[in-house]
């Protein structure tokens, strides 16, 4: 009888130890599964961010389409009231806007009315036909990491002008960093702004 109780006790102890080990393994498996789930959720979050403004040609062109949609509102307000839209602030890079602000400060002090003509009127880099709206056609973009080069034609329905802009990926969004070519002119806005600032500061 004592022998039977001893054997039963050993068996019961073995079962308890197996259950305990199984529980530890189970906890580790759960922890591991939880970690994998967190990793998957993190990946999903990154994917969502990239989907909002992906570093692809489609992402660049979507941003440009949105920009020209707002440019059309500025050029030809639907209700006759000019919307409070600063195209440069909304769609251009920080470096570009820093130069714009320097130029505006310089122009505000001038008494000869010889302002930096490439910023007046505000839509000049965006729409070249006063009071008209434009459509972006035959657009393409070459993306390399956080920079991109986009080429497209702007048309008012009668004329079309070739435009080339350089963009940077900044704070999760594509932003225009330089207007390089408008029609047959190679203007390079960043260089032009630098020259004007150096001459007038």
C-alpha positions, 0 to 999 in steps of 0.5 A: 500500500505504501509503495502504491502511494509512493508511486502515485505521489511521484506520478502526481509530482511529475504531472505537476512539473510538466504542467508548470513547465508547460505553463512557462513555455506557454507564457513565453510563447504568448510573450513571443506572439505578443511581440510579433503582434506589436511588430506587425502593428508597427509595420502596419503603422509604417505602411499607413504613413507611407500610403499617405505620401509614398516615396513613389512616382504616384506619391509625387504626382498625387501631391502635385495634382493637389497643389495645382488644384489649390493653385486653380482656386487661387487663380480663379476663385469659385465664389469671387473671394480669394481663398487664404491659400499660400501655395509656397507655404503649403507645397514647397520645402522649408529651405524654399520658404526660408528664401521666400520670407527673406525676399519678402522682407527685402521687398517690403523695405524697397522704395523703388518698386523693383521687387523680386519679379519671380514671386509676383504675383503669387501664382506665377510659378504655378499658373502662367495665364492670369485668371485661368485654371490649368491641368497637369498632363503627361506627368512623370517623376523619377524618385531616388530616396528622399528626392524626386524630379518631376516633369509635366505639361501645364495646359490652359486648354489652348497652350501647354508649357513644359515644367520641371520641378525638384522635390524633397521628402520632408516631414512625411510629405513631398515638397517642391524644392525648386522650380527648374524649368518653365517653358523654354526658360531654365530659371532655377528659382533657388539660384535666382532667389539666392542671387537676389538675396545676396545682392539686396540684403 
